[in-house]
């Protein structure tokens, strides 16, 4: 760009500035002249006055509104301050209440923890005392079993009752068991220690277990005969009698053939002394026989004649093997036969104590009763001889027919069934 062009540009800029200044002077002059003309007009003077009054009124209104708003704000602020104070008081009260509740909860928790610790300590002390008492009781029992102690501990001689204050259950009092068990509405009195022991469900055979089949399985009885069952019982009887004779003098041994669930396979054992019965209880409870655990209970059967069903051997019992009285096998060699009719008496009691009244005994009546019993026994022997002579041929035929099944069953019984096994503790005791 040349110097002339630069000069020209500056000149144009100065000319525009001068023209704008002259235009502004003329404009201001015209405005001033118009203002002077307006001021000279009476209407314009009136309008200016009205405008001034309107401005003053607007200022006053704005001031009034501002004051009212400020007053209202002050009132609202005061209300808000009061509300905030009220809320703060409520919050403070809630905090104090929560603190008191937490304190109460903490104190209650501390009391509960202290109570639990006391109960825990008390329970521990009770367990320790019961453990010591149990150990002492076991030691006393061992001393009694060894003959070092004359009397049993008092804890073992106390009888237990299921329904105290209610009538005694007649079936439990006679047989030592009841089909309702502990749910019976009558009282079951179980002795602490006695001479008689009950082995529930000890004996097992297919003829007894067959009662658990449905009533529609009518052919189940064709798979066995009573001769097989009795032979099985004789083997079982000899096996357990050999083991039971090791611990004392047996006075009774009965095996139930009832099919009722509470009597099925029960074995009743009586000893001459309570020491021998307690020894058997300690040795047999928890052992295993034929792979099944053995449980033992103390029972009291005052009269065996009332416990055993009197119509069993005559085949006249209307309930059959489901009778609630004892249907038992005949022991081999008629062992313990006299015990079935005898009354268990203490050493201080006599047979006359069991009479119906306190009147003097009638010896003539006793002699006649003995003669009648001897006649009945002789008639029974004659009937047995006649029945044996008639059924001898039939029995031989049946035995020959079932010889194969008998040999097979005998082999199974010898190899598998009659195997005594004991737990670790029982084997150590033995």
HELIX and SHEET records of a PDB file:
HELIX    1   1 UNK A    3  UNK A   40  1                                  38    
HELIX    2   2 UNK A   42  UNK A  146  1                                 105    
HELIX    3   3 UNK A  154  UNK A  157  1                                   4    
HELIX    4   4 UNK A  170  UNK A  175  1                                   6    
HELIX    5   5 UNK A  181  UNK A  183  5                                   3    
HELIX    6   6 UNK A  206  UNK A  209  1                                   4    
HELIX    7   7 UNK A  210  UNK A  212  5                                   3    
HELIX    8   8 UNK A  220  UNK A  223  5                                   4    
HELIX    9   9 UNK A  226  UNK A  244  1                                  19    
HELIX   10  10 UNK A  245  UNK A  247  5                                   3    
HELIX   11  11 UNK A  274  UNK A  284  1                                  11    
HELIX   12  12 UNK A  304  UNK A  307  1                                   4    
HELIX   13  13 UNK A  320  UNK A  322  5                                   3    
HELIX   14  14 UNK A  332  UNK A  334  5                                   3    
HELIX   15  15 UNK A  338  UNK A  340  5                                   3    
HELIX   16  16 UNK A  351  UNK A  354  5                                   4    
HELIX   17  17 UNK A  363  UNK A  401  1                                  39    
HELIX   18  18 UNK A  403  UNK A  412  1                                  10    
HELIX   19  19 UNK A  413  UNK A  417  3                                   5    
HELIX   20  20 UNK A  424  UNK A  429  1                                   6    
SHEET    1   A 2 UNK A 160  UNK A 161  0                                        
SHEET    2   A 2 UNK A 189  UNK A 190 -1                                        
SHEET    1   B 4 UNK A 250  UNK A 255  0                                        
SHEET    2   B 4 UNK A 267  UNK A 271 -1                                        
SHEET    3   B 4 UNK A 196  UNK A 199 -1                                        
SHEET    4   B 4 UNK A 297  UNK A 299 -1                                        
SHEET    1   C 3 UNK A 292  UNK A 293  0                                        
SHEET    2   C 3 UNK A 288  UNK A 289 -1                                        
SHEET    3   C 3 UNK A 420  UNK A 421 -1                                        
END                                                                             
